[in-house]
Amino acid sequence: MKAVEAELVSLAESGHRRESLLKMGGAAAILGSIVFVAAGIAFGNLTHSSDPETLLRVIASRGRTFWPLVQMGFAFGAFLWVVALTALARTLTDGASWALARVGIAAAFLGATIHIIDSGISAYALGTIAWDWSAPGAETTRLLAFGEIVQRMLGGTWAAVITFFHGVPFVLFGLAVALSGRYPKWLGWVGLIGGAGSLLCGIPMFFAKYLVSLEFYVPFAMLLSVWMIIIGVHLWSRAEEL
């Protein structure tokens, strides 16, 4: 009897932990999407669509906290999405879906790391250069050159973000969800489309700045944000069913 009771207690504790993880993942998916959209609107693709002088002028004109907060939003959103995808992976337990989800988690960790590095460089380097550049008596020519160097560096890290954070993980998770039988197949294919579209936008950015226009990337980014919100609702609903 004691062995049976212990087993029942263990199962109850396991179910409680799973419920907590799914609820946390669902909330992280929804909140992360909101944070990403807000940061993206404030960001306005300034780093990649503006010349260095315009970029520094806009950052300096919006106050000292504006640019760091925007970049912190991206970093926090990336962290929340990793939490959400980790919870999603726990619900994908069969065959190919299990394998795809585990590789997807590894890809998401890699992509989120790149995203946080990109945000940190942008927040501090561009923020401080912009304020120094706008100060009275500043060596504007030298600081403008520094700004352009940082901007070019961020072009490379942003291409990596689109490829390895918005692209690869969502191709893998989209396919995993579609094959799982636990979620609507259309939901998996939508995630796959969002990830594949991001890959097609991100990879060319490694070769030239103007190969892919912002107008091509933004719809896929928005699609992934909506997809994560839907996934968040599903995760929360599954937690309630336990």
Beta strands, then each sheet from edge to edge (+ up, - down):
end
